Every structure is written in C-alpha cells, then in structure tokens.
Amino acid sequence: MNKAKPIMIQGTMSNAGKSLICAALCRIFRQDGHRVAPFKSQNMALNSFITDEGLEMGRAQVVQAEAAGVKPSVRMNPILLKPTTDVGSQVIVNGEVRGNMRAADYFKYKTSLIPDIMRAYDSLAAENDILVIEGAGSPAEINLKSADIVNMGMAKMAGAPVLLVGDIDRGGVFAQLYGTVALLEPEERAMVKATIINKFRGDVSILAPGLDMLYDLVKVPCAGVVPYVRVDIDDEDSLSERLTAGERKEIDIAVVSLPRISNFTDFSPFSRFSGVSLRYVKNLFELGSPDLIVIPGTKSTIADLKWMRQNGLEGGVLKAASRGVPVFGICGGFQMLGTKISDPLGTEGGGEIAGMGLLPLETVFAEQKTRAQTEGVFENLTGMFAPLNGLSYRGYEIHMGQSGNTGAVMQKDNVCGSYIHGLFDGNGIAGAIVRALYEKRGLTFDENAVFDARAYRESQYDKLAEAVRNALDMEMIYRILEEGI
C-alpha cells in the first residue's frame, strides 16, 4: 500500500507564515507531478469551511488543498477549535461538534483524540505521494509540550522531518530560531532538518554572516530566505493584515471588525478592484461615510451586538441605513439585522437581545449546528442589488441560530442579509455590486476590472509557488523529504 512521505512546517510563533509556506509547497510538489495533500492535526480559527459532506474544517487547509489541486477533505484538519470565550472553545472533531470546553479541560482531553488524528492522517497518506503537515503556534511552548498533538508530538507520530520557519518582518528572527531550537528536547532537535527565514525585504547578501552564525548555533542549514511575497490568498489568522481600517478610495466598503469576527475572508473579492477600499472598522470614527456597510459572521452574535451597541457602531449603521446606504449582513451579521436574537440553551453564552430591526427576522439558537453547501441563482432582488438577479452563487452555511425560511438572501429596501459564506466569490457577483455602487455615486465603472475569480486564484497560487521555489533550495527540500527523520 502507498504511504506518503511527510514533511512538516513549524513556526517560531503564530503568523510566522506557516500556512502560506505549506500552500506554496503543496503547489510546488503538484507542479512537479506529485500527488500531494495538506494536513494539520489541530487548528484554532474562526474562519472555517463546509465540505461536500457537510463537515466543518479550517480554511487554511482548504486553501492548501486548492493549491495542491485536490478537493478539501475534513481529514486534512481532523480537529478544529473555534474560540467562544477567552478561556474556552467549541471543539469540532472530524467535522462534527463535540461540545464547548474550557481550555484546561481540553488540555486534559486532547490526547484522547490521537486515534482520530492518526486515522485521518493514515487515510490521506494511503492516497498521496507527499503530505505537507502544518504545525500551530510554536513547538517551544514548554508549558504545553507534555500533551502536544500538533507540533513535535505530530511530527513524532508521522515520522516527519521538520522545517522551522522564522518571521524576520517582526524582528529578532535569529533569536526566534535559536531560542525555539534550544527549548526543544534532544530527540526533537534531531527532527529539525532546516530553517527558513520568511518575509524578508532587502538585500539577502546582508543576511549571509548571520546565516553562518545561525548554522553554528543550531547545527542545521537554512533552506532559504523567502521574500515578503504580496499575493492575494486568503489568510485565516486573526493577525491578518486585512483587518485594518485602511485608506478610502473611490468606492468605500466598511466591514465591521467584530471582536469575535469569523470568516472575514468572505469579503476578499471586493478588495481586488483597484478603485475599492475594503476597510475593517472598529469604532464609529473609523466607520465614516462608506458606500456599503457589511456586518460579518461572528462566533458570539449577542456579545458582539452588545459591543456594537456600546461603542456606537450600531447607531452609526442605523443612521447610514436610514440615509439609503446599503447594508449587507452575513451569518451572525445577518442575525443582528433582525428584530430579536434568543439563546435559550446557552449555545453562545445564553440570553436574549433585540436586534437592529432592519430585517423582519427572529433568530433562536439551537442545539444542532446547520452545516451545508448551497448553490443557486439570485432572484427577486431590487434596487442596487437587482443586478445580481440571474447570477449563480455557491457557498456554505455554518450557524447555530435558526431563523426560519429566509431564502438565499433576505432584503428589505437597502438592507440585505444571508446565511451563505462565500456568497461573493462567484464570477461577476462582487463586480455587479461594485458596478452598482459606482453608478449610485455617478461614477464610471471600468468594465475591464471584472475578472474570472477561479483563474485569478490559480494565478495567485502560481505566483506564490514561483517566489518560494526561487527562494528555497528545493534540492535540499527533496533530500530532506527522501531521507525523513
């Protein structure tokens, strides 16, 4: 039986660039003719995806699967943690909710999930030539190492050689790499086969003396210095550069940056138009006077609506809507636009709250989560959203709240809402909305700005792969892959 060769990317910290390095390697191995799949045993993220089977997984592995040219499978991310509070998360195993757990309880529980992890891993390994495994955070969290299932613990279970990535953009990259290796156990250090310096800007030759000194300290070579690559590929990390207020352009779209925002990449298609600013705003001052307001999904709808109410953003949205500014809510943001939200079972903390009253919608949180892919054609929309009629959409639903039969999109005047994530990804959809916003302002829309979304994504994966291939010693990478641990 075929058994894939593994290679693992670990990082010195969160947001060191592990996910994109993994995506790049998936693309490179695919380009080189190998069957490849991504794997991450445990992911903590509020950006998730629903597979064809109706199972939930982290979006990072979906991106990596796209880069590898394979269909996303929940086996690529058998454990997903979705934070609900500062000390607790919803635990999802093999795409199904196991319940909410406090961090201390999950720490004691998680090693019992090793059989689930290895079943998923072995199943993927039987179907592929190479598995690209992603770690989480840092392997040097010495308080957590005793029950590690995602960094060195996973590397041991898979027998995977490790490439350790440091982020030079945030400073102290040599200290990051040396300190991480120094805090590993001797058998773990032996599994680290090379380092990678990521997000470099400038003249690589200036780094050369430091690389020699780093080798003397950690006794493994540097596989390459990866430049700061500007690619438009979805980033699920909460530290994403997308989540900033940004500058205003001809057409200004403001996304409310909720404290527990989920699936913020739903709105990435709008950022691909040169004349459009997609700003994530945290207060009334940042909101300003946008052309479109979007309220995104959230893991805690009631708590985040209270936050909007307390900091004045709800009032700002209501005033804008009364002036005719279009407002669009997705999932939790859709629920907020209704008249009432109730959580009688304490699914997201409990309680009841009046909504914004912009849509005739009441939501009750249930025990079971709705998880489904969905597709269809827009119809019966009016006003500036009328140009969407006849266009095809495809997306997915993930929500505990139940709001009755709302259809794909509910509309009242200039306010719309939908439960569908990925609604704006289809060809022509974001462009139709942007065109309508231009016309509303009396501006001319550049028809050449409309593009094929799928072809665009593929080009971005190729761009990433080219930059990483040119930066890394791929002969060394393949040698590490062949030799293993």
matplotlib code that plots the C-alpha trace (Angstrom):
import matplotlib.pyplot as plt

x = [0.0, 1.2, 2.5, 3.1, 6.3, 5.7, 7.3, 6.3, 6.4, 6.6, 7.0, 8.6, 5.3, 1.8, 1.6, 5.2, 3.9, 3.5, 0.2, 1.4, 4.7, 2.6, 0.4, 3.4, 5.0, 1.7, 1.7, 5.3, 5.0, 1.9, 3.7, 6.5, 4.0, 3.3, 0.0, 0.1, -2.3, -2.1, -2.6, -3.0, -4.0, -5.4, -6.4, -7.7, -9.6, -13.0, -12.6, -14.0, -15.4, -18.0, -17.1, -19.3, -20.2, -21.4, -18.4, -16.5, -12.8, -10.3, -10.0, -6.1, -6.3, -8.9, -6.5, -3.7, -5.9, -6.7, -3.0, -2.5, -5.3, -7.4, -10.8, -10.9, -11.5, -12.1, -9.3, -6.9, -7.9, -9.4, -9.6, -10.9, -11.2, -13.4, -12.9, -16.1, -14.6, -11.1, -10.8, -13.0, -13.7, -16.1, -14.4, -15.0, -13.7, -13.8, -16.1, -18.7, -19.2, -18.2, -19.2, -17.7, -14.7, -12.7, -9.0, -7.9, -10.5, -9.5, -5.8, -6.6, -8.9, -7.0, -4.6, -7.7, -8.2, -4.9, -6.7, -8.9, -5.9, -4.0, -6.9, -7.3, -3.5, -3.1, -6.1, -4.6, -1.1, -2.5, -3.8, -0.9, 2.8, 3.6, 1.8, 2.6, 1.9, 1.4, 2.2, 0.5, 1.9, 5.3, 6.8, 8.6, 5.6, 7.2, 4.1, 2.1, 4.6, 3.5, 0.3, 1.3, -0.6, 0.1, 3.8, 6.6, 4.1, 2.6, 6.0, 6.8, 3.6, 4.0, 7.8, 8.0, 11.2, 10.6, 11.4, 11.4, 10.1, 11.0, 9.4, 12.1, 9.5, 8.6, 12.2, 14.6, 14.5, 17.8, 16.7, 13.4, 15.0, 17.8, 15.6, 13.0, 15.6, 17.2, 13.9, 13.4, 14.3, 17.3, 15.2, 13.0, 16.0, 17.2, 13.9, 14.5, 16.4, 16.5, 15.4, 13.6, 13.6, 10.3, 9.0, 12.4, 12.7, 16.0, 19.4, 19.8, 23.6, 23.4, 22.0, 24.8, 27.0, 24.0, 23.1, 26.6, 26.4, 22.9, 24.2, 27.0, 24.3, 21.6, 23.6, 21.1, 21.3, 19.0, 16.9, 16.3, 15.2, 11.7, 10.9, 7.9, 5.5, 2.4, -0.2, -3.9, -4.5, -7.0, -5.4, -7.3, -5.1, -6.5, -3.3, -4.1, -3.1, -6.5, -8.1, -7.2, -9.1, -7.0, -7.4, -10.6, -10.8, -13.4, -15.8, -15.6, -16.8, -16.7, -16.7, -17.5, -14.5, -16.4, -14.4, -15.2, -15.3, -15.4, -14.9, -13.7, -12.3, -15.9, -15.3, -11.9, -13.4, -14.1, -10.5, -9.5, -10.9, -8.4, -10.9, -12.4, -11.3, -12.3, -11.8, -12.3, -13.6, -13.7, -15.5, -17.8, -15.0, -13.4, -16.8, -17.1, -19.5, -19.0, -20.8, -21.6, -21.6, -21.0, -21.6, -19.8, -20.2, -19.3, -18.9, -20.8, -23.7, -25.3, -22.0, -20.8, -24.1, -23.8, -20.3, -21.6, -24.4, -21.9, -19.3, -21.9, -21.3, -24.9, -26.2, -23.9, -25.2, -28.8, -28.2, -26.4, -29.2, -31.8, -29.9, -30.1, -26.6, -26.8, -26.1, -25.3, -25.1, -23.6, -24.5, -24.1, -24.3, -27.5, -29.0, -28.0, -30.1, -33.3, -35.7, -34.7, -31.9, -32.5, -30.1, -32.2, -29.8, -26.7, -25.2, -23.1, -23.4, -27.2, -29.6, -31.9, -31.4, -33.3, -31.7, -31.3, -34.7, -33.7, -34.9, -38.1, -36.1, -36.1, -33.3, -33.2, -30.0, -30.5, -28.5, -27.6, -25.4, -26.5, -23.7, -24.3, -23.0, -25.5, -25.9, -28.5, -29.3, -30.1, -33.7, -36.2, -33.6, -34.4, -32.7, -28.9, -28.9, -31.1, -28.0, -27.3, -30.5, -29.7, -26.1, -25.2, -23.8, -22.2, -21.2, -21.8, -23.7, -22.4, -24.7, -26.3, -29.0, -32.2, -34.2, -36.9, -37.0, -35.0, -34.0, -30.6, -30.9, -33.5, -34.0, -35.9, -35.2, -31.5, -30.7, -29.8, -28.8, -27.8, -26.5, -24.2, -20.5, -18.6, -21.6, -19.5, -16.9, -18.8, -17.9, -19.5, -21.1, -18.7, -18.3, -22.1, -22.2, -19.2, -20.7, -23.9, -22.0, -20.2, -23.5, -25.1, -22.2, -22.5, -19.0, -17.8, -17.0, -14.1, -15.6, -12.1, -12.0, -14.3, -12.3, -12.5, -12.3, -11.1, -8.4, -7.3, -6.9, -4.9, -2.6, -2.0, -1.1, 1.3, 2.8, 3.4, 4.9, 7.3, 8.5, 9.0, 10.6, 13.1, 13.9, 14.3, 16.9, 14.4, 17.1, 17.7, 13.9, 13.5, 16.6, 15.1, 11.8, 13.5, 15.7, 13.0, 14.0]
y = [0.0, 3.5, 5.5, 9.2, 10.8, 13.6, 17.0, 19.3, 23.1, 24.5, 28.1, 30.1, 31.9, 32.4, 34.2, 33.4, 32.3, 28.6, 28.4, 30.1, 28.2, 25.0, 26.2, 27.1, 23.6, 21.9, 23.9, 23.2, 19.4, 19.4, 21.2, 18.6, 15.8, 14.5, 13.7, 15.9, 16.9, 19.2, 18.1, 20.0, 17.8, 20.7, 24.2, 27.1, 29.5, 31.2, 31.0, 27.6, 25.9, 23.2, 20.3, 18.5, 16.1, 18.9, 18.6, 21.6, 22.3, 25.2, 27.4, 27.2, 23.6, 24.4, 27.0, 24.5, 21.8, 24.3, 24.9, 21.1, 20.8, 18.4, 18.6, 19.7, 16.9, 17.1, 14.5, 17.4, 19.0, 16.5, 18.8, 22.4, 24.7, 27.7, 30.1, 31.1, 33.0, 34.0, 30.6, 28.2, 26.9, 24.8, 21.5, 20.0, 16.5, 15.1, 17.9, 17.3, 19.4, 17.6, 20.5, 23.5, 23.1, 25.3, 25.4, 23.5, 20.7, 20.4, 20.2, 17.1, 15.7, 16.2, 13.2, 11.0, 12.4, 10.9, 7.9, 10.3, 12.2, 9.2, 7.6, 10.8, 11.0, 7.4, 7.6, 10.6, 9.0, 6.0, 8.2, 10.5, 10.7, 13.6, 15.1, 18.7, 19.0, 22.3, 22.9, 25.5, 28.5, 27.4, 24.0, 25.7, 26.3, 24.4, 24.6, 22.7, 20.2, 17.3, 16.8, 18.2, 16.8, 19.4, 20.3, 17.9, 15.5, 15.3, 15.1, 12.1, 10.4, 10.9, 10.4, 13.8, 15.9, 19.5, 22.8, 25.6, 29.0, 32.3, 35.7, 38.3, 41.0, 41.1, 41.3, 39.1, 36.2, 34.7, 34.8, 33.2, 30.3, 29.7, 30.1, 27.7, 25.0, 25.5, 24.8, 21.5, 18.1, 16.5, 14.0, 16.9, 18.9, 16.0, 16.2, 19.8, 19.4, 23.0, 26.6, 29.0, 32.8, 34.2, 37.7, 39.2, 42.7, 43.9, 42.5, 38.9, 39.1, 41.2, 38.2, 35.9, 36.3, 35.8, 32.6, 31.2, 32.1, 30.6, 27.3, 27.2, 27.6, 25.2, 22.8, 22.7, 24.6, 27.4, 26.1, 29.6, 33.2, 33.8, 37.3, 39.2, 38.0, 40.1, 37.6, 37.7, 34.4, 34.1, 34.3, 32.9, 34.1, 36.7, 38.8, 39.2, 42.5, 42.6, 43.6, 47.2, 50.4, 51.3, 54.3, 55.3, 55.1, 55.9, 53.3, 52.7, 49.5, 49.3, 45.9, 45.9, 44.3, 42.4, 41.2, 37.6, 38.0, 34.8, 34.1, 37.6, 36.4, 36.3, 39.9, 39.5, 39.6, 43.3, 44.1, 43.0, 46.1, 48.9, 51.6, 50.0, 50.3, 47.4, 48.7, 46.7, 49.2, 49.0, 52.2, 55.0, 57.3, 54.7, 54.0, 57.4, 57.6, 54.4, 53.4, 50.0, 48.6, 44.9, 43.1, 39.8, 36.5, 36.0, 33.2, 35.2, 37.1, 38.5, 39.6, 41.3, 43.1, 44.4, 45.6, 47.4, 48.9, 50.1, 51.7, 53.5, 51.4, 50.1, 53.7, 54.5, 51.6, 52.6, 56.2, 55.2, 52.8, 55.5, 57.7, 54.9, 53.5, 49.8, 47.3, 43.6, 41.1, 37.6, 34.8, 36.4, 39.9, 38.8, 37.8, 41.1, 42.9, 41.2, 42.0, 39.6, 37.0, 34.4, 31.8, 29.7, 26.8, 28.9, 27.8, 31.0, 32.2, 32.5, 35.4, 37.4, 40.7, 43.0, 43.2, 46.3, 45.9, 46.4, 43.0, 41.0, 38.2, 36.4, 34.0, 31.3, 29.4, 25.6, 22.7, 21.4, 23.3, 23.8, 22.8, 22.6, 23.6, 25.5, 26.9, 28.6, 31.7, 35.2, 36.3, 38.9, 41.4, 45.1, 48.4, 48.4, 44.7, 44.0, 43.4, 40.2, 38.6, 35.7, 35.3, 31.9, 31.7, 28.8, 28.9, 27.2, 27.7, 27.2, 28.5, 27.5, 30.1, 29.2, 32.0, 30.2, 30.0, 33.1, 32.0, 32.7, 36.5, 38.4, 42.0, 45.0, 48.2, 48.9, 46.2, 42.6, 39.5, 36.0, 32.9, 31.9, 32.3, 32.7, 34.4, 37.0, 34.6, 33.6, 35.1, 38.5, 38.8, 41.2, 43.1, 43.6, 45.1, 47.3, 48.5, 49.4, 51.4, 53.3, 54.1, 55.2, 57.7, 58.8, 57.4, 55.4, 51.7, 50.1, 47.1, 45.6, 45.3, 42.2, 39.0, 35.3, 34.6, 31.0, 31.8, 34.7, 32.4, 29.9, 32.7, 33.7, 30.2, 30.0, 33.4, 32.2, 28.9, 30.7, 33.0, 30.3, 27.9, 30.6, 31.3, 27.8, 25.2, 22.7, 20.0, 20.2, 20.1, 16.9, 15.4, 16.0, 14.6, 11.4, 10.9, 11.6, 11.5]
z = [0.0, -0.8, 2.1, 1.5, 2.6, 5.1, 5.6, 8.3, 8.6, 12.1, 13.1, 15.8, 16.5, 15.3, 11.9, 11.0, 7.6, 8.1, 6.2, 3.1, 3.1, 3.2, 0.4, -1.7, -1.1, -2.0, -5.3, -6.0, -5.4, -7.5, -10.3, -10.1, -10.7, -7.2, -5.6, -2.5, 0.3, 3.3, 6.9, 10.2, 13.2, 15.2, 14.0, 16.1, 13.9, 13.4, 9.7, 8.7, 5.7, 5.0, 2.8, 0.2, 3.0, 5.3, 7.6, 9.1, 8.8, 8.9, 5.8, 5.8, 4.8, 2.2, 0.7, 0.8, -0.9, -3.7, -4.1, -4.3, -6.8, -4.7, -3.1, 0.5, 3.0, 6.7, 7.1, 6.3, 9.6, 12.0, 15.0, 14.8, 17.8, 17.5, 20.4, 22.1, 25.1, 26.2, 28.0, 26.0, 22.5, 20.6, 19.8, 16.4, 15.6, 12.1, 11.1, 13.9, 17.1, 20.3, 22.5, 24.2, 26.5, 28.8, 27.9, 31.0, 30.3, 26.7, 27.6, 29.6, 26.9, 23.7, 23.8, 23.7, 20.1, 18.9, 17.3, 15.3, 14.2, 13.1, 11.3, 9.2, 8.6, 7.6, 5.2, 3.4, 3.4, 1.6, -1.2, -1.8, -2.5, -0.2, 2.9, 3.8, 7.6, 9.3, 12.9, 15.1, 17.0, 18.3, 19.2, 22.1, 24.3, 27.2, 29.4, 26.7, 25.4, 27.6, 25.7, 22.3, 19.3, 16.7, 16.7, 17.7, 19.0, 15.5, 13.9, 16.0, 15.2, 11.5, 11.4, 9.7, 9.2, 10.3, 8.6, 11.1, 9.9, 11.5, 10.7, 10.0, 9.4, 13.1, 14.2, 16.1, 13.6, 14.8, 18.4, 17.3, 15.5, 18.0, 21.0, 19.6, 18.9, 22.3, 24.1, 22.2, 23.7, 22.1, 20.1, 18.9, 17.8, 15.7, 13.8, 12.7, 9.4, 8.2, 9.0, 6.7, 7.1, 5.9, 4.9, 4.1, 2.5, 1.2, 0.1, 1.0, 1.0, 4.1, 5.9, 4.9, 8.0, 10.3, 8.5, 9.0, 12.7, 13.0, 11.5, 14.1, 16.8, 15.6, 13.5, 10.7, 7.3, 6.2, 3.3, 2.1, 2.7, 1.4, 0.4, 1.6, -1.1, -1.9, -3.0, -2.7, -0.9, 2.0, 5.4, 8.3, 11.0, 13.4, 12.9, 9.2, 7.7, 6.1, 9.4, 9.3, 8.7, 5.6, 3.2, 1.5, -2.3, -5.0, -3.6, 0.1, 1.7, 5.5, 7.2, 11.0, 12.7, 15.4, 18.4, 17.5, 13.7, 11.7, 8.0, 7.4, 4.1, 2.8, 1.5, -0.1, -3.6, -3.2, -2.4, -5.9, -7.5, -7.7, -7.0, -4.0, -0.4, 1.9, 5.4, 8.6, 11.2, 15.0, 16.0, 14.8, 13.9, 11.6, 10.0, 8.4, 5.4, 3.4, 0.2, 1.6, 5.2, 5.8, 9.1, 9.0, 10.8, 14.5, 16.9, 19.6, 18.0, 21.1, 22.7, 19.6, 19.0, 22.6, 21.7, 18.6, 20.8, 23.4, 21.1, 18.9, 15.8, 15.8, 15.9, 13.0, 10.9, 11.6, 10.7, 7.5, 6.6, 7.1, 4.6, 2.0, 2.4, 1.5, 4.4, 4.0, 6.8, 6.6, 9.1, 12.6, 11.0, 9.2, 12.6, 14.1, 11.4, 12.6, 15.4, 18.1, 18.9, 21.6, 23.0, 25.5, 25.6, 26.3, 23.0, 22.7, 26.3, 26.7, 26.8, 24.6, 22.9, 20.5, 17.0, 14.9, 13.4, 9.8, 8.6, 9.6, 11.2, 14.6, 15.4, 18.1, 18.8, 18.6, 19.9, 16.5, 14.0, 10.4, 8.1, 4.4, 1.0, -1.1, -4.6, -6.7, -8.7, -7.3, -7.9, -6.8, -5.6, -6.0, -6.0, -6.2, -5.6, -8.7, -11.0, -9.0, -10.4, -12.7, -11.4, -9.9, -6.4, -4.5, -0.8, 2.5, 5.8, 9.3, 12.1, 15.3, 15.0, 13.3, 11.6, 9.6, 5.8, 4.9, 1.4, -0.1, 0.5, 2.6, 1.5, 2.8, 0.9, 1.0, 3.6, 2.8, 4.7, 4.1, 5.9, 3.0, 3.4, 0.1, -1.4, -3.2, -4.6, -7.8, -11.1, -11.6, -8.2, -6.5, -9.8, -10.1, -6.6, -7.2, -10.6, -8.8, -6.2, -8.9, -10.6, -7.3, -6.9, -10.6, -11.3, -14.3, -13.6, -15.5, -17.1, -17.6, -13.8, -13.9, -13.9, -13.7, -9.9, -10.3, -12.8, -10.5, -7.5, -9.6, -10.8, -7.2, -6.1, -9.1, -8.1, -4.5, -5.6, -8.0, -5.3, -2.8, -5.3, -6.3, -2.6, -1.3, -2.0, -3.5, -3.9, -0.1, 0.5, -1.7, 0.0, 3.4, 2.2, 0.9, 4.0, 6.5, 10.2]

ax = plt.figure().add_subplot(projection="3d")
ax.plot(x, y, z, "-o")
ax.set_aspect("equal")
plt.show()
